[in-house]
Amino acid sequence: MPTDSVASLPGLALTGLLGPIIPGFFVVDGLALVLLGTLALIAILLILASPATHDFISNVVLLVLFLTGAFGAITAANVVALIVAWEVCALAAWGIARRDAGADRAAASVVPLQAAGALGSFLVITGLALLAIARHDLGLGPSGERVPTVVPLALLVGLALKTYGVLAEIQTVHPWGHLSLAGPTLAGAGVLVLGASPLLRLLGLTLADTTDWREIAFWSGTAFALVTGLAALAESDYRRVLTSSAFSQFWLVVALLSSGTQASLAGAAISAIAAALAFSGLFLAVSAAEGASTARLGDRIGGLAQRLPFTAALFLTCTLALPGLPPFGGFMTTALGDAAGGVHARAVTWIAVDALTLLSLIRLFSRLFLGELQLPVRAERRLPAVLASGTVVSALALLGSLAPSLSVLLASSARITSG
């Protein structure tokens, strides 16, 4: 689709933003522009929340490094640029998680988590190398050439392992007594940039003409999305409920992307963006609850809405927005219907996974915020709570209202130039 058509979108004169940043290395197309807009919204949320953390300067430095790598990873136009920016972003994400990790928990968890991330990096780098060899080109634009099935499968498994490693890192933090940015950063921007963004770019665009992987991706995406969704529903630890639900949404993006149409790219991308915004808000709400508590939140949870009303409202809003309930996400049903294109199994997958996610989060909301207050909790700081809640809710509402226009803009990514 020519980029000229983007200029006709109501209120979106965006053609001037599309094009090469550094020709051959970094390019802004429709997909990159939408993802960068989402990244900017999450960055605003994190910057607004950062003054309430225990170490503002260090958090901001790491956040800037992370966002710089994320910008490069989203706009990378060749294999080398993607690998370098992606690894810089991953290193910064690891640093953000390590800063909030207790020494004992970090030592206990560092080997398996680093192993998952390292194996994910190895598979992605190997897949990208094989891609460059098969195409005799370092570029990431679609070329019409088919590549061996092992390439997309290596990339898929590698990105899944990296996403798992990023989410598992969240469970190592010692958050009580202060607001932690590790959860909202890693579950929101981290999963979007390190997992979903290269997935959409590589499998949705670069390898659009290679089809052998699609059925495998659909069934594996569906199976893992349902398994992790059920795990979240059965889990009692509140952080693992959120991380399992976020991982389930990653696999849902895989399943939606597998149909191979331009509409499927738009549906999968919008689903990934909505999940990134929602889980940023969910983890920020949990972190605020942990920071307000004078003791570690464990089994003695309940009644937090009495002392943290805005935090409770933020958690509930993100819970309802995630599965596409109006007014924040009604667009997702239409996008999915277009993406499914008559393949009803994808619609069933979407409904089942989001139903499990909704049940898990409603159950968690009840445990955290309803009932009698079980622990001493400080009253929330109203201004930061209002700013953070307003940013997330506004972003989700904006995403809903702009979804039809974003779908057209995302479709323009099928016409990538390498600068």
Secondary structure, 3 states (H helix, E strand, C coil): CCHHHHHHCCCCCCHHHCEEEECCCEEECHHHHHHHHHHHHHHHHHHHHHHHECCHHHHHHHHHHHHHHHHHHHHECEHHHHHHHHHHHHHHHHHHHHHCECHHHHHHHHHHHHHHHHHHHHHHHHHHHHHHHHHCCCECCCCCCCCCCHHHHHHHHHHHHHHHHHHHHHCCECCCCCECCHHHHHHHHHHHHHHHHHHHHHHHHHCCCCCCCHHHHHHHHHHHHHHHHHHHHHCCCHHHHHHHHHHHHHHHHHHHHCCCCHHHHHHHHHHHHHHHHHHHHHHHHHHHHHHHECCCCCCCCCCHHHCCHHHHHHHHHHHHHCCCCCCCCCHHHHHHHHHHCCCHHHHHHHHHHHHHHHHHHHHHHHHHHCCCCCCCECCCCHHHHHHHHHHHHHHHHHHHHHHHHHHHHHHHHHCCCCC
